[in-house]
Amino acid sequence: MTHDWIINVLTDLRSFSQRNGLDALAERLEDTIRVAETEIAGRKADSDEDAGPHDGEASRAGAGPGDTDDDDGAGGAGRLH
């Protein structure tokens, strides 16, 4: 699953902020978008390096059914900090 959807969400939030005069928030979201793009690109690069024949094992230690990559400690709630 790709993580590109988060860029779309952050971009929508930035646009809303700009339209509603929330300039500081819009600036912060612009920074956040850049961080997200960098981290997503890094994950893709890591995935490409790890790509190869697997013996049916999970691609990372501890991965199991229903395990997700969103280890934000929010229990899947996706809270913003």
N, C-alpha and C positions, 0 to 999 in steps of 0.2 A: 504494500500500500504506500502510496506517495504521501508526502507531507505538504505538498504544494497548496493544498486547500487553505492552510493557515495564512499564507500570503494573501489570498483573496479576502479572508476575514479581516486581517489587519489593514489592508488597503481600503476596504469599505468603512472601517472605523475611522481611518485617517480622513477620508472624504467627508464623512459625517461631521467630524470635528472641524474641518476647514469651513464647511458650509455654515456651521453654527457658531463661528467665532471662538472656538476653543483652540486657540493658536498654540499654546504650550503643549497641549495634549497631541495636537497634530504633529508637532515637531518630535515629540517623544515617540509617537507611533512610526514616524519615518525612520528613526534610529532602530526601533524594534524590528521593522521590516528588513532592514539591512542585516541585523543580527540573525534573524530567522533564515534569510537567504543564504548566509554564510554557513550556518549550522546544517541546513538541509543539503547544501552542496557537499559539505564534509561527510555527511552520512552517506550520500550517494557514492562518493569517492571510496569510502571505507567498504561499502557493499560491493563495489566493483572489484576491489582488491581481494575480497573474501570469496568472490564468485568462483565457482569451480565445482567439481563433482563432490557431492555430499552423500554420505551413506544413510540418508534418511534421518539424520540427526538434526536437532534444532541448530539454527545458524549462530546462536549465542548461548552461552552457558546459562542454565536456569530457565530457558524458554520452555514453555509448555502450553497446553491447550488454553486458550483464552488470555494468554499473557500478551501484554501490549508494551509498546515502547514509550508510553507516556508516564515515566516515573517522576511525576511532579509532586507526588505526595498528596495529591488532591483526591485520591480515590476515584479517578475518572471524572471528577466534577469539573475539571478544567478551570479552576479558579485563577483569576489574574492576581498577581502579587504586586 
